[in-house]
Amino acid sequence: MMMKKNILTRLQTEGNPLIDGKRATFYWMGDSAPHLIDDLHDWDDQPQALAPVPGSDKPLWSTSLTLPGDAYVEYIFFDPQTKQRYMDPFNPRRVSNGFGNYNHYFYMSNGEPTPLAQTRIEVKHGALTRHIAETLFLVDNGLREVHFYHPPVKRPVPLLVVYDGTDYLRRASLATLVDNLIAEKRIRPIAMAFLQNGKSHRSVEYACSDAVITWLDQVILPMAREHLNLLDLKRNLGAYGVLGASFGGLISMYTGLRMPEIFGRVLSQAAIFEYEGRDFAAVDLIRAGQGSQRLKIWMDVGRFDSLLKDNRRLQPLLRKHGYDVTYREFSGGHNYTAWRDDLWRGLEALFPAERKSKP
C-alpha cells in the first residue's frame, strides 16, 4: 500500500515517467493497460506491454526503459488490437507528431531543450517574407509557398535552402535558432529559403529527383537572388548550404552532390539512403566521388532512430571517397525536437562566425 501511495504522490508532482538515475518508469492506472510505443522501439512495430504493480488496492501497471542521462524521448500509449492511441493522464507535455496526432515527451535528468530555440526580446530578429513560386516539373497545381528569411544585416550573405521548410520553421523554430546564433556570433549571418514539400508526393520528389534540382536552379535561386542580398557565387563557389531530415536529408545530400558549385555545405539529419536493400542514387554519386573536392558535409542522427545503421554505414563511405564529413550521434529519435536540439552544432560547423581581420 505504501509503495503505491509513494508512486501516486510522485506521479502527481513529477508526472510520467518517473525518472530514477538512468531508469524511466511509465505507469498506467486501470483494470487493464494499453501498451507503450516509443522512439526506442520503432513505435507500433514493437509495442511494450505493461505489467501489474504488486501491492496495490487499485490496478496499477508499469514498464521501464533504461536511457542515457541526456536523452529526449517521445511516446504514447497504444492498443495493438484496435490501433487506438491513449493520451497519458500523468504527462501534460505533448508535441505534434506531424501526422495529425500528438506524442508525449520527456527529457532525462541531464537533457534539456536548447535555449537557442527561445525567442529573446533583446536579440535582433531576421524578417520572414512569404512568396508563391511556380513549380515547373513538380507534381502539384503549379504553385507552391516559399518563405525567405532575411538576417538582420545589410551585407551579402550565404543562403541555406531548407527542405520540409514549413516543419523546420514551425516545429524546429529554425528562424529563432538562427537569430540567436547570429546574435551570439556563433555563426555568420545567413539567409534561408524554407521550401514547402510536395505533401503526398514528398517521397517522389525527395528520393533523388532531378525535377527538384531543376526547380531549385530555375525558380528558387532566381527568386532568392531577387528578394535576398546573397553572396556572389562567381566569387564564392559553393558558399550556399542545404538542410533536410529523413527523406529531406537524402535530397539535401543529393542536391549537394548534383550542385556542389552552388551548395557546397550539406546538413543532413537522419537521412534515409536505402530502401529494402537498394541504395538511392545519392549513394552511387558518393561512390563516384561526385563533388568531393568542394563539399563539406555535416551528418547527425539519433541513437534511437531506425535509420541509425543506414547513417553509420555512409560515414566511412563518404570518407573513403574523399568527402569532408563530420558525423554525430545524439540521444534521441526521429523527430523535429531532437533535430532542433542538435541542429546548432551543424550550423556552427558549416557557417562558422566570420573572423575579424587584423588592422
Buried (B, 14 or more C-beta within 10 A) or exposed (E): EEEBEEBBEBBEEEBBBBBEEBEBBBBBBEEEBBBBBBBBBBBEEEBBEBEEBEEBEEEBBBBBBEBBEBBBBBBBBBBEEEEEBBBBBBBEBBBBBEEEEBBBBBBBBEBEBBEBBEEBEEBEBBEEEEBEBEBEEBEEEEEBEBBBBBBEBEEBBBBBBBBBBBBBBEBBBBBBBBBBBBBEEBBBBBBBBBBBBBEEEBBBBBBBBEBBBEBBBEBBBEBBEEBBBBBEBEEEEBBBBBBBBBBBBBBBBBBBBBBBEBBBBBBBBBBBBBEEEEBBBBBEBBEEEBBBEBBBBBBBBBBBBBBBEBBEEBBEBBEEBEBBBBBBBBBBBBBBBBBBBBBBBBBBBBBEBEEEEEE
